[in-house]
Amino acid sequence: MAKRPITRREFTRRSILALAGVGAAGVIGYGTFNTKKIRSLNNLARMGHCAPAIMQTLLEQNEIRNDNMVLYAAGLAGGIAGSRTECGALTSPLMFLSFSNWNLSNISGKLDIISKAQSYVKEFIDFNGSPFCINIRQKGMPACRRAIYNHNQQLSKALARPVPLSEESESSYTLLLREFGNSNFHCAHNVLRNLDSEFVVNNDLLDASWIFIGGLAMLNCTCGALTAGLMALSSATAKIEDSHSRVAQMNRLLRKGDNKAMDESINNFNRSINLSDDLGLWFRNEFGFTSCYDIWRYDFTKMRDAESFIAGQCMKQCSGIGEKVARKVNSMV
């Protein structure tokens, strides 16, 4: 009998419980960590969830104060709408990379950030063995903490020595990006631009979500429309968590097996995490899959598949997916 997939709420609850050793006194053992790891450790101890803690760490290291970026990342904790998708320690740095890149006005600049993003994905997988939260967690929570505390190492390597795109990949991406531009198409942005006025869609949100084009940096991974929907939900429903004692309280509840640990009153990020779980379940029921490849069966690194995607008017259908996601998100707030 196949095991029932755990929900996002269950996964996050179990993950936080295993991380409870960080606790309110997260400063213990700092002498064994370098400065970047110390910052990550402290932010996790006072925020309680991986993706927003990593985003806060990256902002601090770059002397940027932007609480909105932390809120955008909140719903990605524990995976994009579920633990079987990309880890928050993978997606949060990609969001920061996209947000901080000012060279997206031409194809060359877009290819450059895609190359850097794909290089980070490669470094992350080489270091952690998988991009997916559930696979990392199955190795034990030391592996989860290792992913959180060492994200800077992989990101630095990727930015310093990005892996060049293959000739075919570059040609395929160029074709797709040109067509996307001509059609004013972007899977993530199509969702954000169809949201109600209660959502604040500013340049930061558009910039941070750009990297999810083509299923995360053109890698045909989790659909950018779903990811953008989660970021929007987070922007409207999350609040900054900044309390070692509240995180410790959440951990105490988890140790007791108390489901109240994921209640909105316990941690300011919990509502966005629970809503992202709900959106993920809806998306799977509506479209069958969460990844671009599973939905379309096209590999964007292949010129033939890129041409078939364009010829099949898939952009029009993707826009329809984005509109449905936007309507669902509008109904959830």
C-alpha positions as a Markdown table, in Angstrom:
| # | Residue | x | y | z |
|---|---|---|---|---|
| 1 | Met | 0.0 | 0.0 | 0.0 |
| 2 | Ala | 1.4 | 3.4 | -1.0 |
| 3 | Lys | 2.2 | 5.8 | 1.7 |
| 4 | Arg | -0.1 | 8.8 | 1.9 |
| 5 | Pro | 1.8 | 12.0 | 0.9 |
| 6 | Ile | 2.2 | 14.2 | 3.9 |
| 7 | Thr | 0.6 | 17.7 | 3.7 |
| 8 | Arg | 2.6 | 20.9 | 3.8 |
| 9 | Arg | 1.4 | 21.5 | 7.3 |
| 10 | Glu | 2.5 | 18.1 | 8.5 |
| 11 | Phe | 5.9 | 18.4 | 6.8 |
| 12 | Thr | 6.5 | 21.9 | 8.2 |
| 13 | Arg | 5.4 | 20.8 | 11.7 |
| 14 | Arg | 7.8 | 17.8 | 11.7 |
| 15 | Ser | 10.6 | 19.9 | 10.3 |
| 16 | Ile | 10.3 | 22.6 | 12.9 |
| 17 | Leu | 10.2 | 19.9 | 15.6 |
| 18 | Ala | 13.4 | 18.4 | 14.4 |
| 19 | Leu | 14.9 | 21.9 | 14.4 |
| 20 | Ala | 13.8 | 22.6 | 17.9 |
| 21 | Gly | 17.3 | 22.2 | 19.2 |
| 22 | Val | 18.0 | 25.7 | 17.8 |
| 23 | Gly | 15.5 | 27.0 | 20.4 |
| 24 | Ala | 15.3 | 30.5 | 21.9 |
| 25 | Ala | 19.0 | 30.4 | 22.9 |
| 26 | Gly | 20.1 | 29.9 | 19.3 |
| 27 | Val | 23.5 | 31.4 | 20.1 |
| 28 | Ile | 24.8 | 28.2 | 21.7 |
| 29 | Gly | 27.8 | 26.8 | 19.7 |
| 30 | Tyr | 28.3 | 30.0 | 17.7 |
| 31 | Gly | 32.1 | 29.5 | 17.9 |
| 32 | Thr | 31.9 | 26.6 | 15.5 |
| 33 | Phe | 30.2 | 28.6 | 12.8 |
| 34 | Asn | 31.5 | 31.3 | 10.5 |
| 35 | Thr | 29.7 | 34.6 | 10.4 |
| 36 | Lys | 27.3 | 33.8 | 7.6 |
| 37 | Lys | 26.3 | 30.5 | 9.3 |
| 38 | Ile | 25.8 | 32.4 | 12.6 |
| 39 | Arg | 23.5 | 34.9 | 10.9 |
| 40 | Ser | 21.5 | 32.1 | 9.3 |
| 41 | Leu | 21.2 | 30.2 | 12.6 |
| 42 | Asn | 20.0 | 33.3 | 14.5 |
| 43 | Asn | 17.5 | 34.2 | 11.9 |
| 44 | Leu | 16.1 | 30.7 | 11.8 |
| 45 | Ala | 15.9 | 30.7 | 15.6 |
| 46 | Arg | 13.9 | 34.0 | 15.7 |
| 47 | Met | 11.7 | 33.3 | 12.6 |
| 48 | Gly | 11.2 | 29.5 | 12.7 |
| 49 | His | 11.0 | 28.8 | 9.0 |
| 50 | Cys | 13.7 | 28.3 | 6.4 |
| 51 | Ala | 12.8 | 30.4 | 3.4 |
| 52 | Pro | 12.1 | 33.7 | 5.2 |
| 53 | Ala | 15.1 | 33.2 | 7.5 |
| 54 | Ile | 17.4 | 32.7 | 4.5 |
| 55 | Met | 16.0 | 35.7 | 2.7 |
| 56 | Gln | 16.5 | 37.8 | 5.9 |
| 57 | Thr | 20.1 | 36.6 | 6.0 |
| 58 | Leu | 20.8 | 37.5 | 2.4 |
| 59 | Leu | 19.3 | 41.0 | 2.9 |
| 60 | Glu | 21.4 | 41.6 | 6.0 |
| 61 | Gln | 24.6 | 40.5 | 4.3 |
| 62 | Asn | 23.9 | 42.9 | 1.6 |
| 63 | Glu | 22.9 | 45.7 | 4.0 |
| 64 | Ile | 19.3 | 45.9 | 2.5 |
| 65 | Arg | 16.3 | 46.5 | 4.6 |
| 66 | Asn | 13.2 | 45.1 | 2.8 |
| 67 | Asp | 10.6 | 43.3 | 4.9 |
| 68 | Asn | 8.5 | 42.7 | 1.8 |
| 69 | Met | 11.1 | 40.3 | 0.4 |
| 70 | Val | 10.9 | 38.3 | 3.6 |
| 71 | Leu | 7.2 | 38.1 | 3.3 |
| 72 | Tyr | 7.3 | 37.0 | -0.3 |
| 73 | Ala | 9.5 | 34.1 | 0.7 |
| 74 | Ala | 7.4 | 33.0 | 3.7 |
| 75 | Gly | 5.0 | 30.8 | 1.8 |
| 76 | Leu | 7.8 | 28.9 | 0.2 |
| 77 | Ala | 9.0 | 27.4 | 3.5 |
| 78 | Gly | 8.9 | 23.6 | 3.4 |
| 79 | Gly | 8.7 | 23.6 | -0.4 |
| 80 | Ile | 6.6 | 25.3 | -3.1 |
| 81 | Ala | 3.1 | 24.3 | -2.0 |
| 82 | Gly | 4.4 | 21.0 | -0.6 |
| 83 | Ser | 7.4 | 19.1 | 0.5 |
| 84 | Arg | 7.8 | 17.2 | -2.8 |
| 85 | Thr | 8.8 | 20.4 | -4.5 |
| 86 | Glu | 11.9 | 22.7 | -4.4 |
| 87 | Cys | 13.3 | 23.4 | -0.9 |
| 88 | Gly | 13.0 | 26.9 | 0.5 |
| 89 | Ala | 16.8 | 27.0 | 0.9 |
| 90 | Leu | 16.9 | 26.7 | -2.9 |
| 91 | Thr | 14.1 | 29.1 | -3.9 |
| 92 | Ser | 14.8 | 31.9 | -1.5 |
| 93 | Pro | 18.3 | 32.6 | -2.8 |
| 94 | Leu | 17.0 | 32.5 | -6.3 |
| 95 | Met | 14.4 | 35.1 | -5.5 |
| 96 | Phe | 17.1 | 37.3 | -4.0 |
| 97 | Leu | 19.3 | 36.8 | -7.1 |
| 98 | Ser | 16.4 | 37.8 | -9.3 |
| 99 | Phe | 15.4 | 40.8 | -7.1 |
| 100 | Ser | 18.9 | 42.2 | -7.0 |
| 101 | Asn | 19.6 | 41.8 | -10.7 |
| 102 | Trp | 19.2 | 45.0 | -12.8 |
| 103 | Asn | 20.0 | 43.6 | -16.2 |
| 104 | Leu | 16.7 | 42.1 | -17.4 |
| 105 | Ser | 16.0 | 44.5 | -20.1 |
| 106 | Asn | 17.5 | 42.4 | -22.9 |
| 107 | Ile | 18.0 | 38.8 | -23.9 |
| 108 | Ser | 21.6 | 38.8 | -23.0 |
| 109 | Gly | 20.9 | 39.9 | -19.4 |
| 110 | Lys | 18.2 | 37.4 | -19.0 |
| 111 | Leu | 20.4 | 34.6 | -20.2 |
| 112 | Asp | 23.1 | 35.7 | -17.7 |
| 113 | Ile | 20.7 | 35.5 | -14.7 |
| 114 | Ile | 19.3 | 32.2 | -16.0 |
| 115 | Ser | 22.9 | 30.8 | -16.2 |
| 116 | Lys | 23.7 | 32.0 | -12.6 |
| 117 | Ala | 20.4 | 30.6 | -11.3 |
| 118 | Gln | 20.9 | 27.2 | -12.9 |
| 119 | Ser | 24.4 | 27.2 | -11.6 |
| 120 | Tyr | 23.1 | 27.7 | -8.1 |
| 121 | Val | 20.6 | 24.9 | -8.6 |
| 122 | Lys | 23.4 | 22.6 | -9.6 |
| 123 | Glu | 25.6 | 23.6 | -6.7 |
| 124 | Phe | 22.6 | 23.1 | -4.3 |
| 125 | Ile | 21.9 | 19.6 | -5.7 |
| 126 | Asp | 25.6 | 18.6 | -5.6 |
| 127 | Phe | 25.8 | 19.7 | -2.0 |
| 128 | Asn | 22.4 | 18.4 | -0.7 |
| 129 | Gly | 21.8 | 15.5 | -3.0 |
| 130 | Ser | 18.4 | 16.8 | -4.2 |
| 131 | Pro | 16.4 | 20.0 | -4.8 |
| 132 | Phe | 13.4 | 18.6 | -3.0 |
| 133 | Cys | 12.6 | 19.2 | 0.6 |
| 134 | Ile | 11.3 | 15.7 | 1.2 |
| 135 | Asn | 14.4 | 14.1 | -0.1 |
| 136 | Ile | 16.7 | 16.3 | 2.0 |
| 137 | Arg | 14.6 | 15.8 | 5.1 |
| 138 | Gln | 14.6 | 12.0 | 4.7 |
| 139 | Lys | 18.3 | 12.1 | 5.3 |
| 140 | Gly | 17.6 | 13.5 | 8.8 |
| 141 | Met | 17.3 | 17.0 | 10.1 |
| 142 | Pro | 21.1 | 17.5 | 10.2 |
| 143 | Ala | 20.8 | 17.5 | 6.4 |
| 144 | Cys | 18.0 | 20.1 | 6.5 |
| 145 | Arg | 20.0 | 22.4 | 8.8 |
| 146 | Arg | 23.1 | 21.8 | 6.6 |
| 147 | Ala | 21.1 | 23.1 | 3.6 |
| 148 | Ile | 19.9 | 26.2 | 5.5 |
| 149 | Tyr | 23.3 | 27.1 | 7.0 |
| 150 | Asn | 25.3 | 26.5 | 3.9 |
| 151 | His | 23.2 | 28.2 | 1.2 |
| 152 | Asn | 25.8 | 31.0 | 1.0 |
| 153 | Gln | 28.5 | 28.6 | 0.0 |
| 154 | Gln | 26.6 | 27.3 | -3.1 |
| 155 | Leu | 25.3 | 30.8 | -4.1 |
| 156 | Ser | 28.8 | 32.3 | -3.9 |
| 157 | Lys | 30.2 | 29.5 | -6.1 |
| 158 | Ala | 27.4 | 29.9 | -8.6 |
| 159 | Leu | 27.9 | 33.7 | -8.9 |
| 160 | Ala | 31.7 | 33.5 | -9.1 |
| 161 | Arg | 31.8 | 30.6 | -11.6 |
| 162 | Pro | 28.5 | 30.2 | -13.4 |
| 163 | Val | 28.2 | 27.1 | -15.7 |
| 164 | Pro | 27.9 | 28.3 | -19.3 |
| 165 | Leu | 24.7 | 27.3 | -21.0 |
| 166 | Ser | 25.1 | 24.8 | -23.8 |
| 167 | Glu | 24.8 | 26.1 | -27.3 |
| 168 | Glu | 21.5 | 24.4 | -27.9 |
| 169 | Ser | 20.1 | 25.6 | -24.5 |
| 170 | Glu | 21.1 | 29.2 | -25.2 |
| 171 | Ser | 19.5 | 29.1 | -28.7 |
| 172 | Ser | 16.3 | 27.5 | -27.3 |
| 173 | Tyr | 16.1 | 30.0 | -24.4 |
| 174 | Thr | 16.7 | 32.9 | -26.7 |
| 175 | Leu | 13.9 | 31.8 | -29.0 |
| 176 | Leu | 11.5 | 31.4 | -26.0 |
| 177 | Leu | 12.5 | 34.6 | -24.3 |
| 178 | Arg | 12.1 | 36.5 | -27.5 |
| 179 | Glu | 8.6 | 35.1 | -28.1 |
| 180 | Phe | 7.7 | 35.7 | -24.4 |
| 181 | Gly | 8.7 | 39.3 | -24.8 |
| 182 | Asn | 6.8 | 39.7 | -28.1 |
| 183 | Ser | 3.7 | 38.2 | -26.5 |
| 184 | Asn | 4.1 | 40.1 | -23.2 |
| 185 | Phe | 4.1 | 36.7 | -21.5 |
| 186 | His | 5.5 | 35.7 | -18.2 |
| 187 | Cys | 4.0 | 32.8 | -16.3 |
| 188 | Ala | 4.5 | 34.3 | -12.9 |
| 189 | His | 3.8 | 37.9 | -13.8 |
| 190 | Asn | 0.5 | 36.9 | -15.6 |
| 191 | Val | -0.8 | 35.8 | -12.2 |
| 192 | Leu | 0.4 | 39.0 | -10.4 |
| 193 | Arg | -1.1 | 41.3 | -13.0 |
| 194 | Asn | -4.5 | 39.6 | -12.6 |
| 195 | Leu | -4.8 | 40.1 | -8.8 |
| 196 | Asp | -7.3 | 42.3 | -7.0 |
| 197 | Ser | -6.3 | 45.7 | -5.8 |
| 198 | Glu | -5.9 | 44.4 | -2.2 |
| 199 | Phe | -2.6 | 42.9 | -3.4 |
| 200 | Val | 0.3 | 45.3 | -3.7 |
| 201 | Val | 2.2 | 44.2 | -6.9 |
| 202 | Asn | 5.3 | 46.4 | -7.0 |
| 203 | Asn | 8.6 | 46.2 | -8.8 |
| 204 | Asp | 10.2 | 44.2 | -6.0 |
| 205 | Leu | 7.6 | 41.5 | -6.3 |
| 206 | Leu | 7.9 | 41.4 | -10.1 |
| 207 | Asp | 11.7 | 41.3 | -10.0 |
| 208 | Ala | 11.8 | 38.6 | -7.3 |
| 209 | Ser | 9.4 | 36.4 | -9.2 |
| 210 | Trp | 11.0 | 36.8 | -12.6 |
| 211 | Ile | 13.4 | 33.9 | -12.0 |
| 212 | Phe | 10.5 | 31.4 | -11.9 |
| 213 | Ile | 9.9 | 31.8 | -15.6 |
| 214 | Gly | 9.8 | 28.5 | -17.5 |
| 215 | Gly | 9.3 | 26.5 | -14.3 |
| 216 | Leu | 12.2 | 28.1 | -12.3 |
| 217 | Ala | 15.0 | 29.5 | -14.5 |
| 218 | Met | 13.7 | 27.6 | -17.6 |
| 219 | Leu | 14.3 | 24.3 | -15.9 |
| 220 | Asn | 10.7 | 23.0 | -16.3 |
| 221 | Cys | 10.4 | 22.6 | -12.6 |
| 222 | Thr | 7.5 | 23.9 | -10.4 |
| 223 | Cys | 5.1 | 26.1 | -12.5 |
| 224 | Gly | 5.9 | 29.8 | -12.1 |
| 225 | Ala | 2.2 | 30.6 | -11.9 |
| 226 | Leu | 1.8 | 28.5 | -8.8 |
| 227 | Thr | 5.0 | 30.0 | -7.3 |
| 228 | Ala | 3.8 | 33.6 | -8.0 |
| 229 | Gly | 0.4 | 32.8 | -6.4 |
| 230 | Leu | 2.1 | 31.7 | -3.2 |
| 231 | Met | 4.3 | 34.7 | -3.2 |
| 232 | Ala | 1.2 | 36.9 | -3.5 |
| 233 | Leu | -0.6 | 35.1 | -0.8 |
| 234 | Ser | 2.4 | 35.5 | 1.5 |
| 235 | Ser | 2.7 | 39.2 | 0.7 |
| 236 | Ala | -0.9 | 39.7 | 1.8 |
| 237 | Thr | -1.2 | 37.4 | 4.8 |
| 238 | Ala | 2.2 | 37.0 | 6.4 |
| 239 | Lys | 3.8 | 39.2 | 9.1 |
| 240 | Ile | 7.4 | 39.3 | 10.1 |
| 241 | Glu | 8.2 | 36.9 | 12.9 |
| 242 | Asp | 11.0 | 38.2 | 15.1 |
| 243 | Ser | 11.0 | 36.4 | 18.4 |
| 244 | His | 13.2 | 33.7 | 19.8 |
| 245 | Ser | 10.7 | 33.1 | 22.6 |
| 246 | Arg | 7.7 | 32.7 | 20.2 |
| 247 | Val | 9.7 | 30.2 | 18.0 |
| 248 | Ala | 10.6 | 28.4 | 21.2 |
| 249 | Gln | 7.0 | 28.3 | 22.2 |
| 250 | Met | 6.1 | 26.8 | 18.8 |
| 251 | Asn | 8.8 | 24.2 | 19.3 |
| 252 | Arg | 7.5 | 23.3 | 22.7 |
| 253 | Leu | 4.0 | 22.7 | 21.2 |
| 254 | Leu | 5.6 | 20.6 | 18.5 |
| 255 | Arg | 7.4 | 18.5 | 21.1 |
| 256 | Lys | 4.1 | 17.8 | 22.7 |
| 257 | Gly | 2.6 | 16.8 | 19.3 |
| 258 | Asp | 0.1 | 19.8 | 19.6 |
| 259 | Asn | -1.3 | 20.8 | 16.2 |
| 260 | Lys | -1.7 | 24.3 | 17.5 |
| 261 | Ala | 2.0 | 24.8 | 16.7 |
| 262 | Met | 1.0 | 25.8 | 13.1 |
| 263 | Asp | -1.9 | 28.1 | 14.2 |
| 264 | Glu | -1.7 | 31.6 | 12.9 |
| 265 | Ser | -1.4 | 32.9 | 16.5 |
| 266 | Ile | 1.8 | 31.0 | 17.2 |
| 267 | Asn | 4.0 | 32.2 | 14.3 |
| 268 | Asn | 3.4 | 35.1 | 12.0 |
| 269 | Phe | 4.4 | 33.1 | 8.9 |
| 270 | Asn | 2.1 | 30.2 | 9.6 |
| 271 | Arg | -1.0 | 31.6 | 7.8 |
| 272 | Ser | 0.9 | 32.0 | 4.6 |
| 273 | Ile | 2.4 | 28.5 | 4.9 |
| 274 | Asn | -1.1 | 26.9 | 5.5 |
| 275 | Leu | -2.6 | 28.9 | 2.6 |
| 276 | Ser | 0.1 | 27.9 | 0.3 |
| 277 | Asp | -0.6 | 24.2 | 1.1 |
| 278 | Asp | -4.2 | 24.9 | 0.3 |
| 279 | Leu | -3.3 | 26.5 | -3.0 |
| 280 | Gly | -1.0 | 23.6 | -3.9 |
| 281 | Leu | -3.7 | 21.1 | -3.3 |
| 282 | Trp | -6.1 | 23.1 | -5.5 |
| 283 | Phe | -3.5 | 23.4 | -8.3 |
| 284 | Arg | -2.8 | 19.7 | -8.3 |
| 285 | Asn | -6.5 | 18.9 | -8.5 |
| 286 | Glu | -7.0 | 21.5 | -11.2 |
| 287 | Phe | -4.1 | 20.8 | -13.5 |
| 288 | Gly | -2.9 | 17.3 | -12.4 |
| 289 | Phe | 0.7 | 18.3 | -11.8 |
| 290 | Thr | 2.8 | 21.1 | -10.4 |
| 291 | Ser | 5.8 | 21.1 | -12.8 |
| 292 | Cys | 6.0 | 22.6 | -16.2 |
| 293 | Tyr | 7.5 | 19.4 | -17.6 |
| 294 | Asp | 4.7 | 17.2 | -16.3 |
| 295 | Ile | 2.1 | 19.6 | -17.6 |
| 296 | Trp | 3.5 | 20.1 | -21.1 |
| 297 | Arg | 6.2 | 17.3 | -21.6 |
| 298 | Tyr | 8.5 | 19.8 | -23.2 |
| 299 | Asp | 12.2 | 20.3 | -22.3 |
| 300 | Phe | 13.1 | 23.9 | -22.8 |
| 301 | Thr | 16.8 | 23.1 | -23.3 |
| 302 | Lys | 15.8 | 21.4 | -26.6 |
| 303 | Met | 15.2 | 23.6 | -29.6 |
| 304 | Arg | 12.6 | 21.2 | -31.0 |
| 305 | Asp | 10.6 | 21.3 | -27.8 |
| 306 | Ala | 10.8 | 25.1 | -27.7 |
| 307 | Glu | 9.5 | 25.3 | -31.2 |
| 308 | Ser | 6.7 | 22.9 | -30.5 |
| 309 | Phe | 5.8 | 24.9 | -27.3 |
| 310 | Ile | 5.5 | 28.0 | -29.4 |
| 311 | Ala | 3.7 | 26.4 | -32.3 |
| 312 | Gly | 1.2 | 24.7 | -30.0 |
| 313 | Gln | 0.1 | 28.1 | -28.6 |
| 314 | Cys | 1.1 | 26.9 | -25.1 |
| 315 | Met | 1.7 | 30.4 | -24.0 |
| 316 | Lys | -2.0 | 31.1 | -24.5 |
| 317 | Gln | -2.9 | 28.1 | -22.4 |
| 318 | Cys | -0.3 | 29.0 | -19.8 |
| 319 | Ser | -1.9 | 32.5 | -19.6 |
| 320 | Gly | -5.2 | 30.7 | -18.9 |
| 321 | Ile | -3.6 | 28.8 | -16.1 |
| 322 | Gly | -2.2 | 32.1 | -14.7 |
| 323 | Glu | -5.7 | 33.7 | -14.8 |
| 324 | Lys | -7.2 | 30.7 | -12.9 |
| 325 | Val | -4.5 | 30.9 | -10.3 |
| 326 | Ala | -5.1 | 34.6 | -9.8 |
| 327 | Arg | -8.8 | 34.0 | -9.4 |
| 328 | Lys | -8.1 | 31.3 | -6.8 |
| 329 | Val | -5.7 | 33.5 | -4.9 |
| 330 | Asn | -8.1 | 36.4 | -5.0 |
| 331 | Ser | -10.7 | 34.2 | -3.4 |
| 332 | Met | -8.4 | 33.0 | -0.6 |
| 333 | Val | -7.7 | 36.4 | 1.1 |
